[in-house]
Amino acid sequence: MDVTQAELEALAAELGQVLLARGWMVAAAESCTGGWAAQALTAVAGSSAWFERGFVTYSNDAKMELLGVREETLDAFGAVSEETAREMAAGALAHSRVQAAFAITGIAGPSGGSPEKPVGTVCFAWALAGAPVVAERLLFPGDRRAVRAQSVRHALRNLLALMP
């Protein structure tokens, strides 16, 4: 399914309204999406009232240095894992002044996949202050752009669904 930028921005605007109503701010921790989620959020006028910061942590070193992802986690499970996504989201929450954070890490392709983690594998996590981190792994169809766009949409939709 093709995801449009307009769809992402409408979703971001809806999320922004929910965050604003609660007096909350959000942070994004992104790997395979390279800041696309942050771009969709900041495309909304007035987003400075509810978007605090984004972390684009494409390398493992960046994940460790900026978000506190443990080297042991990366060694045991890999960068594309629910475990790493959990630590990314928790790190984004801990290294910012927000009440909500999400993480996206995956294999957008066209190369880099394996039988265990084929191209299109994306792991997500959502962290809300005072609540357990929620994570999941999905497999998206399509080319690099499609995988990345579907990932941004999924991250924003699920954060909206998890908002208390």
Residue pairs with C-beta under 8 A, 6 or more apart in sequence:
1 150
2 146
2 149
3 146
3 149
3 150
3 152
3 153
5 40
5 43
7 153
8 40
8 149
8 152
8 153
8 156
9 40
9 43
9 44
11 40
11 153
11 156
11 157
11 160
12 40
12 41
12 43
12 44
12 47
12 156
13 44
14 160
15 26
15 41
15 156
15 159
15 160
15 163
16 41
16 44
16 46
16 47
16 49
16 50
16 51
18 160
18 163
19 25
19 26
19 50
19 100
19 163
20 49
20 50
22 99
22 163
22 164
24 50
24 98
24 99
24 100
25 50
25 51
25 52
25 96
25 97
25 98
25 99
25 100
26 41
26 50
26 51
26 52
26 98
26 99
26 100
26 101
26 102
26 159
27 51
27 52
27 53
27 54
27 55
27 92
27 93
27 95
27 96
27 98
27 100
27 101
28 35
28 37
28 38
28 41
28 53
28 54
28 55
28 92
28 101
28 102
28 103
28 104
28 155
29 54
29 55
29 57
29 67
29 88
29 89
29 91
29 92
29 101
29 102
29 103
29 104
30 36
30 37
30 38
30 54
30 55
30 56
30 57
30 103
30 104
30 105
31 56
31 57
31 58
31 63
31 79
31 88
31 103
31 104
31 105
31 106
32 80
32 104
32 105
32 106
32 107
32 108
32 122
32 147
32 148
32 151
33 104
33 108
33 148
33 151
33 152
33 155
34 56
34 58
34 148
35 54
35 56
36 148
36 149
36 152
37 54
37 102
37 104
37 152
37 155
37 156
38 51
38 54
38 56
40 152
40 156
41 47
41 51
41 54
41 156
42 51
52 96
52 97
52 98
53 96
53 98
55 62
55 66
55 67
55 88
55 91
55 92
55 95
56 62
57 63
57 66
57 67
57 69
57 88
60 69
60 71
60 74
60 79
63 69
63 74
63 79
63 84
63 87
63 88
63 91
63 105
64 70
64 71
64 74
66 91
66 95
67 87
67 88
67 91
67 92
67 95
68 87
68 90
68 91
68 94
68 95
69 84
69 87
69 88
69 91
70 87
73 81
73 83
73 84
73 87
74 84
76 83
77 83
77 84
78 84
78 117
79 105
80 105
80 106
80 107
80 117
80 121
80 122
80 123
81 105
81 123
81 137
82 123
82 125
82 135
82 136
82 137
83 135
84 105
84 123
85 103
85 104
85 105
85 123
85 124
85 125
85 135
86 103
86 125
86 127
86 133
86 135
88 103
88 105
88 125
89 101
89 102
89 103
89 125
89 126
89 127
89 133
89 135
90 101
90 125
90 127
90 133
92 98
92 101
92 102
92 103
92 127
93 100
93 101
93 127
93 129
98 129
99 128
99 129
100 126
100 127
100 128
100 129
100 159
100 163
101 126
101 127
102 124
102 125
102 126
102 127
102 155
102 156
102 158
102 159
103 123
103 124
103 125
103 126
103 127
104 122
104 123
104 124
104 151
104 152
104 155
105 122
105 123
106 120
106 121
106 122
106 123
106 147
106 151
107 113
107 117
107 118
107 119
107 120
107 121
107 122
107 147
108 119
108 120
108 122
108 144
108 147
108 148
108 151
109 119
109 120
109 143
109 144
109 147
110 119
110 143
110 144
111 119
112 119
113 119
113 120
113 121
118 139
119 147
120 139
120 140
120 141
120 142
120 147
121 137
121 138
121 139
122 137
122 138
122 139
122 140
122 147
122 150
122 151
122 154
123 135
123 136
123 137
123 138
124 135
124 136
124 137
124 138
124 151
124 154
124 155
124 158
125 133
125 134
125 135
126 133
126 134
126 135
126 155
126 158
126 159
126 162
127 133
127 134
128 162
128 163
128 164
134 158
134 162
136 158
138 154
140 146
140 147
140 150
140 151
141 147
142 150
